[in-house]
Amino acid sequence: MSVITSTACSRALGDELRRLRETCTDLGGVHLALRLGWHPSKVTNIEKGKARASEIDLVQYLTMCGKDIDFFEDFRRRYQTAFDEYIVQVSDNLRTVVFAESTAKMITSYTPLGVPGLVQTPEYADALYRLGGFVPEERIAVLVELRAARQTLLRRRNRPDCLFYVHELALRQQVGDAQVMEDQYARLLFETHVIRIVPADIVVPSFGCVLWEYEKSMPVAFGETDLTKVFVQDPAAIVRTRLLFDRLAEVALDAEQSRRKLAEYVSPPREDFHDAGPHLA
């Protein structure tokens, strides 16, 4: 076992091990360590993603949890890159995203062509998945429910500080029918204390990203496409991400201006949604 800098992925997988221990055994961390002949801190560090377990460590741990060789091979495959500065996952893997954002102290994001997932209405999320055309029909309801469940972190007593930069062009994207868009505008207006609108005439050369910041761990930058999710902990990349958000802070509307801009979109519908200026979808 080697102690190194933890990552979003290593912490998520460490938490997965902890859950396995709690659900598959009646052992606390100290008692599991005694059974394995380990120092108690070893279990703690592995479960918190602070230390890389060896393959032998993983075999011993997972065997104590009653897991077979197939489970071990799957976990080992996911674990082998868990401490890298750049981690790529398939698009439908949400475990690391959920853990990373739920444990963050601050979340800052920028979305150029859509509403941020944490403030989407269920109807908007449903329509967005259907527009993509690549999500099986039977999966959509599950994904919408999961997205709604992720949003509960905004209502926690110890909620993270959040700031969502949304480009005005995203407000003009027709997602669903007029009622879906009206409800989504109203939801953003309700959340206007964490929303900053980037005016339509401002060009931001970015496909969007998220920055998660933690009390005792390094920040993590996150980006995604239809194909992959990428978690980055490279210090140089974090600096570039902060520069992007510094630029957005300069060009975005402030809280009151953003509220007024969103209020314009909740106004009665225009005849042509694609006319210039604010309008209801």
N, C-alpha and C positions, 0 to 999 in steps of 0.2 A: 504494500500500500504506500502510495506517495501523496504527500500533501501539496497541493498546488492551488492556483486561483480557480474558484468555482465559476460556472457558467449557468445561464438559464436552463440549459439542457441537463447539466449534471445535477442541479438542484431539483429539477422535476423528476429525474430518474431516481435520485436519492429518496425523494418523497414517496415515489412508487414502491420502493423497497420497504420503507417504514409502514406503508399501508398494508403491504403483504404480510409483514411481521404481525401487525395488529389484528388482521383478519384471519390469517391462516395458522397462527400459533397463540398460545396463552402466555407468551413470554414478553417481558419488558426488555428494553434495550440492554440493561445490565445483565439480566439472566441469560439472554441470548449470547452475549459476549462470553459469559462463564461457560456455557455449553460448548462454545467454539474454541475456547482457550484464548480468547482475545482480550485485550485491555478494553474496558467499557468505552473509552474515548474513540476507539476505532469504529465501533458501531455508530456512535454519534456523528463522527466526521463523514462516514460513508452515507448515512441517511440524510445528512444535510448537504450532500454534494460537494463537500469541501476536500475530499480525498478520493483519489482514483483507486478503486478496489482492483486487485489482480483477478485473473480468471479463476484461480483457486479460491480466492475469497468469495467470489460470486457463486461458484459451485457450492461451497459450504453453506453460504447464507441461504441460497434458494432451496437447497436440499432440506434445510431445517424448516423451510416454509412449505415443504411437500411438493415442490415443483419438479417436473421431469426434464429430460435432456432437451426436448423440443422448446420448452419454455426458456430454458437457459440459453439456447442458441439464438432465439429471437431477442432476448434481453441483451445478450453479449453484442449482437450486431448493432443494436441501438446505442449501446454504452461505449463502444470503441472510439467514437468521435465526440463523445459528450463534453470533453474538456478542450476542444479546439476553439480557436478564436472566431472561425467561420463555420457555422453548422447549417447544413441544408437538409430540409425535411420535405416529404411529399405534401401536397397541398391539403389533403384531407386529415392530416395529423394535427389535432388541436390541443393535445395534452400539454405540450410545452408552452403554447401561447396562453392557455388558461392559467397555468401555474405562474408564468412570468408576470402577467398583468395583475393577478390576484395578490401577489406578494410585493408589488411595486409600491414605493413611497410617492412617486410622481410619474405621471404618464403624459407625454407630449406627442401629438400626432399631426400629420398633415395628409389630407386626402384631396387630390385635385379633381377627381371625376366621380365622386360618390360621397354619401354621408358616412361618417365613421361608424363602424359596427356597434360600438358601445352606446350610441344614441340613435340607432335605427328603430323604427317601429316594427312590430312583427310583420305587418302587411307590406312595408317597404322591403324588408329582408326577403320575404317570400317572393315578391315580384322580381327582385334583383336576381335571385337564384334562377327563376324561370327564364329571365331574359338571357342569361348566360348560355343556356341550352346544353350544358355538359354535366349538370347534376341530375341523377336519376330521380324521377318523380317520387318514388318511395322514400328518398333520403331528405327531401326538402323540409318536411314537417319536423323531422328530428333536428336538422341544422338550425331551423328557426327557433325551436325550443331551446337549444343549446345557446344560441346567441342571446336570447332573453335571459337565460340563467346567468350568463357572464355579466350582464348589465346590473345584477344585484350588487356588485361591488361599489357602484356609484351611490348606493343607499346605505352602505355600512357606516357605522359610527366612526370607525377608523379608516374611512375611505381614502384612497390616494388623492393627492392634488392632481387635477386633470386640466389640460388645455388642448382643445381640438381646433386646429386651423382648417377651415373648409373653404375651398375656392368657390367663388360665386358661380362659376360654370357648372359645378356639381349641382347647384340648386336648379339649374335650367335643364338638367338631364331628366327626361320623362321616364319615370320608373313606376309602372302600374298606372291606374287611372287617376282622374282628378282628385277623387276622395283620398286615395293613398298619398298623393303629394301634399294635399292640404293638411292631412293629419301629421305628415312628417315635418312640414314647416312648423306646425304648432308645437311639436315635440322639441324641435330645435329652439324655438322661442322660449319654451319652458326651461331649457338648459342653457340659456344665453349667457349665464355667468361663467361657463367654461367653453364657450364658442367664440371664435374670432373669424370673421369673414374676410377673405382675401378678394378685393374687388375684381370684377370681370376683366378689366383692362390691364391687370398686372400679370406679367409673364413670370412664372416660376419654373425654371428648368429642372423639375424633379417629378418622379413618378409617385412620390409619397413615401412616408416611412413613419415609424413609431420609435420613441426613445423611452425606455423604462429605466427609472432610477431607483436605487435602493439605499437603505440606511447603512448596511455593512458589506455590500457587494458592489462590484463594478457595474456601471451602466451597460445596458444592452440595447443596441439598435436593431430594429426589425423591419423587414420588407417582405412583400409577398407578391406573387403573380398567380395566374391560373394553374401553373405547374408546380411551383415550389414556395416554401417558406424559408427565409434566411435569417439566422440569428447571428449578430456580429458583436464581438467584444474586443476587436482590435482597437487600441487607443487612438490610432490615426483616423480610423473610420468614425469613432465617437466624436472626435474634434470636428470632422467634416459635417456630421449630423448637427452638432451644436451651431455651426456656422449657418446651416440652412434655417434653423429655428430663429437665430438672431436676425436673419434677413426677413423672415416672415413677420417677426415682431415689429420690424420697421414699416412694412408695407400694409399689414392687415389693419382693419378697422378696430377701434377699441371696443370695449364691452357695450357702451351705450350706442355707438354707431352701428355695431353688429346687430343689436336689438332692433334698431330702427330699420335696418336693411331687411332683416327677417320679417318684420311686420309688413313690409311692402309686399312680400311674397304671399302673405296670408290674405291680401286684399282680394276683392272679387276677380274672377277669371277674365283674362283678355280674350279677344276673338281668336288671335293667333298666338299660340304658345311660343312660337319661334321668333316672334318679333323681338327687337332689341329692348332691353330694359326688364324690370321685374314683372312677373306675372305668375298666375296660378297655373299649375300643370293641368 
